[in-house]
């Protein structure tokens, strides 16, 4: 039996029906929750940028405000929906394992360089790395990641999302096998060749994973829950960095042991990924409509209908293809893309590529007795805390404020680290009484506090907010191409920073190098405050109007 809700006239009583306009009729099944939001009139302009239609049982929270101003939180979206969650959760967790390996690869030099520079290793002295070799070893991974992304994207488009994701384990597997067995080399030349080749292949896998893993997850989950599952990628990335530091803190656990653990993780990923399905969107695009329907039914469950989602998928794929590169000449696309490139430049050149891979060396130079263990707390655990703060703040207070706070925190931390480098410089040491290093050891914890502060600040905003803005600034029709451009620039900046970091430390002193990095963060603060708009709670047309002179000429792309 259906319930029919109509406006009551002249009764003088306050009821739910009085709040519903005349002739507004909605049918409900018995037992379904009834809320004002579900029966109130709504126009297309009420929808937010993602196009989701969320529900709530609290009609009062929308009184006097638009839906976009009180958008449901990530937790609310996850709990309210009736669709099956375990299937998408399992698939998203497995698909995020390459992000874990990405974090492990990024943090790998922090412990490995302690072994390769003679800090703690049984390698012969002729195998030790020079300053140039340190820079090359660290920068090879992000440099090769630039090329891994396009290859992974091409395979993902032509052979399937699942196939593209499974194949990203191949360069990881070969690369870490080479890193595992490089120490068996008879000569320093062979040792360096095998080690650098392994690092390059692992970096190639980094770029590949960053291109295909988010796409696979994004096409599996529904629009309502996409905001929940896309967070798996940065969470697993941060977990991989922490895991690297944990392994390094184990007694007599060397860089080649870490590599063998990575090989095991790759093997586990390949086995688990084999049992997961292809994404329904890719199957539909290839003409496998029946298979797409079966996969979607497994993902969503039988409690909700999938006909509407299948129909929307067909309509989206049937749209006429256009030359998306011409769209980049439009101001509504070109201007936000430039803003995003500047944000990611500040992100990569603001110190993360000098802190994360070199945390062990920095703490060792500061005189801390166990830099491997200390790195766990300084970078790994602090990064987790910052990431949790970021998820909460972005959902509650928006994108711009956490980003500003993050950049200011990085600026202060890097300045402090530069001051530490200055007051502990070798010229201040009195070597006639002691040959202990570093100078002024009473300031050694200043370096530790600076690194903890930087890790907290970076992960609480600068690490994740730019990716949120990428999805909100760019129209859906060009978002994939824009993501590729941003990814290439990001990995290029990462390779440039790590490749030149040690060279700059020798050319213009370590402290001045750090203060230049701090200046990048300060410029980022000014840019964000003056230029970057707040996007939380804004609708599609509001966001696009920011980047065009005549709002009435804007075309809707979502």
Secondary structure per residue as TSV (DSSP state, phi and psi in degrees):
chain	resnum	aa	ss	phi	psi
A	1	X	-	360.0	133.0
A	2	X	-	-93.5	152.2
A	3	X	-	-100.5	133.2
A	4	X	-	-112.0	121.9
A	5	X	-	-107.9	121.3
A	6	X	-	-132.2	161.7
A	7	X	-	-74.3	132.8
A	8	X	-	-93.0	132.9
A	9	X	-	-116.9	130.4
A	10	X	S	77.0	9.9
A	11	X	-	-82.9	-24.7
A	12	X	-	74.5	2.7
A	13	X	-	-94.5	147.8
A	14	X	-	-91.6	114.5
A	15	X	-	-142.1	169.7
A	16	X	T	-62.4	-35.8
A	17	X	G	-66.2	-28.5
A	18	X	G	-67.0	-25.7
A	19	X	G	-83.0	-9.0
A	20	X	S	-96.3	128.4
A	21	X	-	-59.9	157.0
A	22	X	T	-60.6	145.8
A	23	X	T	66.2	12.2
A	24	X	-	-92.9	104.7
A	25	X	-	-118.6	131.4
A	26	X	-	-135.0	133.9
A	27	X	-	-96.8	141.2
A	28	X	-	-129.0	151.6
A	29	X	-	-87.9	146.4
A	30	X	T	-57.2	137.0
A	31	X	T	93.4	-15.8
A	32	X	-	-73.2	141.3
A	33	X	-	-68.1	137.2
A	34	X	-	-109.0	128.5
A	35	X	-	-137.2	157.1
A	36	X	H	-62.1	-36.4
A	37	X	H	-63.5	-29.9
A	38	X	H	-76.4	-22.7
A	39	X	H	-110.1	-10.1
A	40	X	S	-70.8	148.5
A	41	X	-	-65.5	150.0
A	42	X	-	-147.3	138.2
A	43	X	-	-104.1	167.7
A	44	X	G	-63.5	-29.2
A	45	X	G	-67.9	-15.3
A	46	X	G	-73.6	-20.2
A	47	X	S	-71.1	144.6
A	48	X	-	-82.5	-173.9
A	49	X	T	-65.5	-29.0
A	50	X	T	-82.2	-13.1
A	51	X	-	80.9	9.3
A	52	X	-	-77.7	146.9
A	53	X	-	-113.5	93.0
A	54	X	-	-86.8	158.9
A	55	X	-	-122.2	158.8
A	56	X	-	-151.2	153.3
A	57	X	S	-100.6	15.2
A	58	X	-	-121.2	85.0
A	59	X	G	-65.4	-26.2
A	60	X	G	-67.1	-24.6
A	61	X	G	-70.2	-15.9
A	62	X	G	-99.8	-0.4
A	63	X	T	-65.4	121.1
A	64	X	T	80.8	2.7
A	65	X	S	-136.0	155.6
A	66	X	-	-78.7	161.5
A	67	X	G	-61.4	-34.2
A	68	X	G	-67.9	-25.7
A	69	X	G	-76.3	-20.6
A	70	X	G	-128.2	48.1
A	71	X	-	-60.3	141.8
A	72	X	-	-63.1	149.4
A	73	X	-	-74.7	170.4
A	74	X	H	-60.1	-42.5
A	75	X	H	-64.3	-41.1
A	76	X	H	-61.0	-44.1
A	77	X	H	-61.5	-37.7
A	78	X	H	-71.1	-38.7
A	79	X	H	-81.6	-33.3
A	80	X	H	-73.5	-39.8
A	81	X	-	-63.4	147.0
A	82	X	-	-96.7	-1.4
A	83	X	S	-71.8	157.1
A	84	X	-	-61.8	136.4
A	85	X	-	-111.9	-29.1
A	86	X	H	-65.1	-36.1
A	87	X	H	-66.2	-47.4
A	88	X	H	-68.0	-36.1
A	89	X	H	-63.6	-46.3
A	90	X	H	-61.5	-47.3
A	91	X	H	-62.7	-40.8
A	92	X	H	-68.8	-36.3
A	93	X	H	-64.4	-44.1
A	94	X	H	-65.8	-41.8
A	95	X	H	-66.6	-18.5
A	96	X	T	-88.2	-6.2
A	97	X	H	-59.8	-39.7
A	98	X	H	-58.3	-29.5
A	99	X	H	-68.0	-35.8
A	100	X	H	-60.5	-45.0
A	101	X	H	-65.8	-32.7
A	102	X	H	-62.8	-45.5
A	103	X	H	-64.2	-38.9
A	104	X	H	-62.5	-39.4
A	105	X	H	-69.7	-39.3
A	106	X	H	-63.8	-42.5
A	107	X	H	-85.6	-6.4
A	108	X	H	-54.4	-44.0
A	109	X	H	-62.7	-24.3
A	110	X	H	-56.6	-44.0
A	111	X	H	-90.2	-37.2
A	112	X	H	-62.6	-38.4
A	113	X	H	-67.7	-26.1
A	114	X	H	-64.3	-36.1
A	115	X	H	-74.8	-42.1
A	116	X	H	-79.8	-9.1
A	117	X	T	-107.7	5.9
A	118	X	T	89.2	6.2
A	119	X	S	-65.3	-42.1
A	120	X	S	-157.0	89.4
A	121	X	-	-164.9	160.7
A	122	X	-	-103.7	11.4
A	123	X	-	-65.7	146.9
A	124	X	-	-63.0	150.0
A	125	X	G	-56.5	-32.1
A	126	X	G	-69.9	-13.0
A	127	X	G	-88.7	-9.1
A	128	X	-	-66.0	147.9
A	129	X	-	-81.7	141.7
A	130	X	-	-84.5	176.1
A	131	X	H	-61.9	-41.4
A	132	X	H	-65.0	-39.0
A	133	X	H	-66.7	-36.5
A	134	X	H	-60.2	-46.5
A	135	X	H	-63.5	-42.6
A	136	X	H	-66.7	-43.4
A	137	X	H	-61.5	-41.4
A	138	X	H	-72.4	-40.3
A	139	X	H	-82.2	-13.8
A	140	X	H	-61.4	-40.7
A	141	X	H	-63.1	-54.9
A	142	X	H	-65.2	-29.9
A	143	X	H	-65.0	-44.7
A	144	X	H	-74.5	-22.5
A	145	X	H	-63.9	-26.8
A	146	X	H	-58.1	-37.4
A	147	X	H	-89.2	-23.1
A	148	X	H	-68.9	-35.0
A	149	X	H	-60.8	-53.1
A	150	X	H	-60.5	-38.5
A	151	X	H	-64.5	-46.0
A	152	X	H	-63.3	-39.3
A	153	X	H	-63.9	-40.5
A	154	X	H	-65.4	-45.9
A	155	X	H	-64.3	-39.5
A	156	X	H	-63.1	-37.7
A	157	X	H	-73.5	-37.7
A	158	X	H	-95.0	-32.9
A	159	X	H	-110.0	-7.3
A	160	X	-	115.2	151.5
A	161	X	H	-64.6	-41.8
A	162	X	H	-63.8	-44.9
A	163	X	H	-62.8	-44.2
A	164	X	H	-62.1	-36.6
A	165	X	H	-73.3	-39.6
A	166	X	H	-65.7	-40.6
A	167	X	H	-69.9	-18.5
A	168	X	H	-67.0	-16.6
A	169	X	H	-74.9	-17.2
A	170	X	H	-65.1	-53.6
A	171	X	H	-63.4	-34.4
A	172	X	H	-59.5	-47.8
A	173	X	H	-62.7	-50.3
A	174	X	H	-65.5	-42.2
A	175	X	H	-62.0	-46.3
A	176	X	H	-75.2	-25.5
A	177	X	H	-65.1	-40.2
A	178	X	H	-66.9	-39.7
A	179	X	H	-66.4	-29.0
A	180	X	H	-71.5	-37.9
A	181	X	H	-107.9	8.6
A	182	X	G	-64.6	-32.0
A	183	X	G	-70.9	-8.0
A	184	X	G	-84.1	-0.4
A	185	X	-	-65.0	146.2
A	186	X	S	-81.1	-30.6
A	187	X	S	-125.8	161.2
A	188	X	H	-65.3	-33.3
A	189	X	H	-64.5	-47.7
A	190	X	H	-65.4	-40.0
A	191	X	H	-58.1	-49.1
A	192	X	H	-65.0	-40.0
A	193	X	H	-63.8	-45.7
A	194	X	H	-67.6	-42.7
A	195	X	H	-64.9	-46.2
A	196	X	H	-67.6	-37.0
A	197	X	H	-65.6	-41.5
A	198	X	H	-63.5	-41.6
A	199	X	H	-64.2	-38.9
A	200	X	H	-64.8	-42.8
A	201	X	H	-67.3	-38.8
A	202	X	H	-63.0	-38.2
A	203	X	H	-66.4	-37.9
A	204	X	H	-59.6	-40.4
A	205	X	H	-66.4	-32.4
A	206	X	H	-59.1	-51.1
A	207	X	H	-63.8	-39.6
A	208	X	H	-60.6	-48.4
A	209	X	H	-63.3	-41.5
A	210	X	H	-66.7	-20.7
A	211	X	H	-88.0	-34.7
A	212	X	H	-104.7	-30.3
A	213	X	H	-62.8	-49.3
A	214	X	H	-63.6	-32.2
A	215	X	H	-66.9	-44.7
A	216	X	H	-60.1	-47.8
A	217	X	H	-64.0	-43.4
A	218	X	H	-63.3	-32.2
A	219	X	H	-85.3	-14.1
A	220	X	H	-83.6	-42.7
A	221	X	S	-87.8	157.8
A	222	X	-	-75.0	163.6
A	223	X	T	-61.8	-33.0
A	224	X	T	-65.8	-33.9
A	225	X	T	-106.6	4.2
A	226	X	H	-61.4	-35.7
A	227	X	H	-63.8	-25.5
A	228	X	H	-77.8	-49.9
A	229	X	H	-76.5	-26.2
A	230	X	T	-69.0	-18.4
A	231	X	H	-73.0	-12.6
A	232	X	H	-62.0	-35.0
A	233	X	H	-63.4	-55.3
A	234	X	H	-65.2	-31.0
A	235	X	H	-65.5	-45.9
A	236	X	H	-68.0	-34.9
A	237	X	H	-61.6	-47.6
A	238	X	H	-64.1	-37.0
A	239	X	H	-62.8	-38.3
A	240	X	H	-64.2	-39.4
A	241	X	H	-63.7	-46.2
A	242	X	H	-61.7	-42.5
A	243	X	H	-61.0	-37.2
A	244	X	H	-61.5	-43.1
A	245	X	H	-68.9	-35.3
A	246	X	H	-63.3	-44.3
A	247	X	H	-63.5	-39.6
A	248	X	H	-65.8	-23.6
A	249	X	T	-80.1	-12.2
A	250	X	S	-72.8	135.7
A	251	X	T	-59.6	134.3
A	252	X	T	59.0	24.7
A	253	X	-	-98.3	109.3
A	254	X	-	-99.3	177.7
A	255	X	H	-61.1	-34.1
A	256	X	H	-73.3	-27.8
A	257	X	H	-68.4	-41.2
A	258	X	H	-59.3	-39.1
A	259	X	H	-63.8	-40.1
A	260	X	H	-65.4	-36.8
A	261	X	H	-63.1	-41.6
A	262	X	H	-62.0	-38.3
A	263	X	H	-60.3	-43.2
A	264	X	H	-63.1	-38.1
A	265	X	H	-66.4	-40.1
A	266	X	H	-61.3	-44.3
A	267	X	H	-61.9	-41.7
A	268	X	H	-62.9	-41.9
A	269	X	H	-60.9	-44.5
A	270	X	H	-62.6	-40.6
A	271	X	H	-65.1	-46.2
A	272	X	H	-67.9	-40.0
A	273	X	H	-66.8	-28.3
A	274	X	H	-58.5	-31.4
A	275	X	T	-90.8	-4.3
A	276	X	S	-87.7	155.2
A	277	X	-	-84.6	165.6
A	278	X	-	-72.9	157.3
A	279	X	-	-72.7	142.1
A	280	X	H	-63.2	-32.7
A	281	X	H	-65.5	-43.6
A	282	X	H	-67.0	-39.7
A	283	X	H	-62.0	-42.2
A	284	X	H	-64.0	-39.5
A	285	X	H	-65.2	-27.4
A	286	X	T	-91.3	1.6
A	287	X	T	92.3	8.3
A	288	X	-	-95.6	68.9
A	289	X	H	-66.4	-39.2
A	290	X	H	-67.3	-42.4
A	291	X	H	-64.2	-39.0
A	292	X	H	-61.6	-39.6
A	293	X	H	-66.2	-41.1
A	294	X	H	-64.7	-42.5
A	295	X	H	-64.3	-43.2
A	296	X	H	-64.8	-36.7
A	297	X	H	-65.6	-38.6
A	298	X	H	-66.1	-37.1
A	299	X	H	-73.5	-42.4
A	300	X	H	-91.8	-24.7
A	301	X	-	85.1	179.7
A	302	X	S	-96.0	-2.2
A	303	X	S	-77.3	-21.4
A	304	X	S	-125.9	153.3
A	305	X	-	-79.8	148.0
A	306	X	-	-111.2	0.0
A	307	X	H	-61.5	-43.5
A	308	X	H	-63.8	-42.3
A	309	X	H	-66.4	-39.6
A	310	X	H	-64.4	-41.7
A	311	X	H	-64.7	-43.1
A	312	X	H	-62.3	-37.1
A	313	X	H	-64.5	-42.7
A	314	X	H	-64.9	-43.4
A	315	X	H	-62.6	-42.1
A	316	X	H	-63.1	-40.2
A	317	X	H	-77.5	-19.8
A	318	X	H	-87.7	-4.3
A	319	X	S	-66.7	148.3
A	320	X	-	-65.8	130.8
A	321	X	-	-76.3	138.1
A	322	X	-	-124.6	164.1
A	323	X	-	-76.3	99.8
A	324	X	H	-67.7	-22.9
A	325	X	H	-67.7	-26.8
A	326	X	H	-67.7	-30.0
A	327	X	H	-65.9	-28.1
A	328	X	T	-65.8	-16.6
A	329	X	T	-80.5	-11.1
A	330	X	S	-77.4	143.1
A	331	X	H	-62.5	-34.9
A	332	X	H	-66.7	-14.6
A	333	X	H	-108.3	-44.9
A	334	X	H	-66.1	-44.8
A	335	X	H	-64.2	-49.5
A	336	X	H	-64.2	-29.8
A	337	X	H	-65.3	-41.0
A	338	X	H	-62.5	-43.0
A	339	X	H	-58.8	-44.1
A	340	X	H	-65.0	-41.0
A	341	X	H	-61.9	-38.5
A	342	X	H	-66.9	-42.8
A	343	X	H	-60.5	-44.3
A	344	X	H	-72.2	-29.6
A	345	X	H	-63.0	-46.8
A	346	X	H	-62.1	-39.6
A	347	X	H	-59.2	-47.0
A	348	X	I	-81.0	-29.5
A	349	X	I	-97.2	4.2
A	350	X	I	-89.0	6.4
A	351	X	I	122.4	-15.2
A	352	X	I	-63.4	-33.6
A	353	X	H	-80.8	-2.7
A	354	X	H	-107.0	-16.0
A	355	X	H	-97.7	-52.8
A	356	X	T	-61.8	-51.8
A	357	X	T	-74.9	-21.2
A	358	X	T	-113.4	16.0
A	359	X	H	-59.3	-42.8
A	360	X	H	-61.0	-44.3
A	361	X	H	-66.4	-40.1
A	362	X	H	-62.6	-46.1
A	363	X	H	-69.7	-32.8
A	364	X	H	-66.3	-43.8
A	365	X	H	-64.5	-28.6
A	366	X	T	-74.9	-11.1
A	367	X	T	98.0	7.7
A	368	X	-	-69.8	139.0
A	369	X	T	-69.2	-35.2
A	370	X	T	-130.7	79.1
A	371	X	H	-64.0	-27.5
A	372	X	H	-66.5	-48.2
A	373	X	H	-67.6	-40.7
A	374	X	H	-63.3	-31.4
A	375	X	H	-63.1	-28.4
A	376	X	I	-58.6	-46.4
A	377	X	I	-78.9	-37.7
A	378	X	I	-68.8	-40.3
A	379	X	I	-114.2	-49.1
A	380	X	I	-66.2	-63.0
A	381	X	I	-67.6	-37.3
A	382	X	H	-62.1	-37.9
A	383	X	H	-63.2	-37.9
A	384	X	H	-64.2	-45.1
A	385	X	H	-61.2	-45.2
A	386	X	H	-62.6	-38.9
A	387	X	H	-64.7	-41.1
A	388	X	H	-62.7	-42.4
A	389	X	H	-61.0	-40.8
A	390	X	H	-62.0	-45.6
A	391	X	H	-60.1	-39.8
A	392	X	H	-72.0	-47.6
A	393	X	H	-66.2	-43.6
A	394	X	H	-62.1	-34.6
A	395	X	H	-77.4	-26.8
A	396	X	H	-96.8	-48.8
A	397	X	H	-112.9	0.7
A	398	X	-	107.9	-169.5
A	399	X	S	-98.5	-38.4
A	400	X	H	-70.4	-47.0
A	401	X	H	-62.5	-48.6
A	402	X	H	-59.7	-33.6
A	403	X	H	-67.5	-41.4
A	404	X	H	-64.3	-47.3
A	405	X	H	-60.0	-40.6
A	406	X	H	-62.2	-46.5
A	407	X	H	-66.2	-38.7
A	408	X	H	-64.3	-42.8
A	409	X	H	-61.7	-41.9
A	410	X	H	-63.8	-40.7
A	411	X	H	-59.1	-48.9
A	412	X	H	-63.3	-43.5
A	413	X	H	-64.5	-42.8
A	414	X	H	-68.5	-38.3
A	415	X	H	-61.0	-44.2
A	416	X	H	-62.5	-40.4
A	417	X	H	-65.7	-36.6
A	418	X	H	-66.6	-39.3
A	419	X	H	-63.6	-40.6
A	420	X	H	-61.0	-44.2
A	421	X	H	-62.4	-33.7
A	422	X	H	-72.5	-45.4
A	423	X	H	-79.6	-8.4
A	424	X	T	-113.6	19.5
A	425	X	-	-66.3	149.4
A	426	X	G	-58.4	-27.7
A	427	X	G	-66.0	-15.9
A	428	X	G	-89.4	-5.9
A	429	X	-	-80.2	146.4
A	430	X	-	-105.1	91.2
A	431	X	T	-76.1	-7.2
A	432	X	T	-71.8	-23.6
A	433	X	T	-105.4	-25.2
A	434	X	-	-159.2	145.5
A	435	X	-	-104.3	16.9
A	436	X	-	-71.6	143.5
A	437	X	S	-125.1	147.8
A	438	X	S	-86.2	177.9
A	439	X	S	-73.1	153.7
A	440	X	S	48.3	62.0
A	441	X	G	-63.1	-14.4
A	442	X	G	-65.4	-14.6
A	443	X	G	-99.2	12.1
A	444	X	H	-64.1	-32.5
A	445	X	H	-76.3	-11.4
A	446	X	H	-65.1	-37.2
A	447	X	H	-66.7	-41.1
A	448	X	H	-63.5	-45.8
A	449	X	H	-62.9	-38.4
A	450	X	H	-64.2	-43.3
A	451	X	H	-68.1	-40.5
A	452	X	H	-61.6	-44.8
A	453	X	H	-61.7	-38.8
A	454	X	H	-66.7	-45.8
A	455	X	H	-61.5	-42.9
A	456	X	H	-61.6	-46.0
A	457	X	H	-66.4	-45.2
A	458	X	I	-64.2	-48.8
A	459	X	I	-74.2	-16.7
A	460	X	I	-82.7	-4.1
A	461	X	I	-162.7	-61.3
A	462	X	I	-64.8	-23.7
A	463	X	T	-74.8	-36.3
A	464	X	T	-117.8	-32.3
A	465	X	H	-59.5	-41.7
A	466	X	H	-56.6	-32.8
A	467	X	H	-71.1	-34.0
A	468	X	H	-64.5	-44.0
A	469	X	H	-66.2	-31.0
A	470	X	H	-60.0	-43.0
A	471	X	H	-71.7	-29.0
A	472	X	H	-91.5	-29.2
A	473	X	H	-77.6	-41.2
A	474	X	S	-93.1	134.8
A	475	X	-	-61.4	151.7
A	476	X	H	-59.8	-34.3
A	477	X	H	-65.4	-23.0
A	478	X	H	-122.8	8.5
A	479	X	H	-64.9	-37.4
A	480	X	H	-63.6	-46.9
A	481	X	H	-65.3	-40.7
A	482	X	H	-62.9	-39.1
A	483	X	H	-62.9	-38.7
A	484	X	H	-64.2	-42.0
A	485	X	H	-63.3	-45.1
A	486	X	H	-64.1	-42.2
A	487	X	H	-62.7	-43.6
A	488	X	H	-62.3	-43.9
A	489	X	H	-65.5	-38.4
A	490	X	H	-63.5	-49.8
A	491	X	H	-66.6	-33.8
A	492	X	H	-63.4	-44.3
A	493	X	H	-65.0	-38.7
A	494	X	H	-62.5	-43.9
A	495	X	H	-65.3	-40.1
A	496	X	H	-63.5	-44.0
A	497	X	H	-66.5	-51.6
A	498	X	H	-65.4	-30.4
A	499	X	H	-73.4	-29.7
A	500	X	H	-105.3	-6.1
A	501	X	H	-59.4	-51.7
A	502	X	H	-68.4	-32.7
A	503	X	H	-64.7	-43.5
A	504	X	H	-65.1	-36.0
A	505	X	H	-60.5	-34.3
A	506	X	H	-82.0	-33.9
A	507	X	H	-73.9	-47.9
A	508	X	H	-124.0	22.6
A	509	X	-	74.4	149.8
A	510	X	H	-63.4	-39.9
A	511	X	H	-69.3	-39.6
A	512	X	H	-68.8	-34.1
A	513	X	H	-60.7	-44.3
A	514	X	H	-65.8	-37.2
A	515	X	H	-69.3	-31.2
A	516	X	H	-65.3	-40.0
A	517	X	H	-63.4	-41.2
A	518	X	H	-61.6	-34.4
A	519	X	H	-63.3	-34.7
A	520	X	H	-61.1	-42.8
A	521	X	H	-66.0	-36.7
A	522	X	H	-65.5	-41.8
A	523	X	H	-62.4	-37.2
A	524	X	H	-62.1	-39.6
A	525	X	H	-60.5	-47.5
A	526	X	H	-62.4	-42.9
A	527	X	H	-63.1	-44.1
A	528	X	H	-66.2	-43.8
A	529	X	H	-62.8	-43.1
A	530	X	H	-89.2	-27.9
A	531	X	T	-114.8	-47.5
A	532	X	-	-72.3	124.8
A	533	X	-	-82.7	155.4
A	534	X	-	-77.3	136.3
A	535	X	-	-113.0	-12.7
A	536	X	T	-62.1	127.2
A	537	X	T	78.3	4.3
A	538	X	-	-93.8	145.0
A	539	X	-	-83.6	169.6
A	540	X	H	-54.2	-51.5
A	541	X	H	-65.7	-31.9
A	542	X	H	-66.5	-41.7
A	543	X	H	-66.8	-42.2
A	544	X	H	-72.0	-29.9
A	545	X	H	-65.7	-21.6
A	546	X	T	-65.0	-30.6
A	547	X	T	-107.5	11.3
A	548	X	-	-132.2	155.4
A	549	X	S	-83.3	-36.2
A	550	X	-	-118.0	96.3
A	551	X	G	-58.2	-28.6
A	552	X	G	-71.8	-8.7
A	553	X	G	-100.4	1.8
A	554	X	-	-74.7	138.7
A	555	X	-	-96.5	140.0
A	556	X	-	-81.8	130.8
A	557	X	-	-113.2	-2.4
A	558	X	-	-116.1	360.0
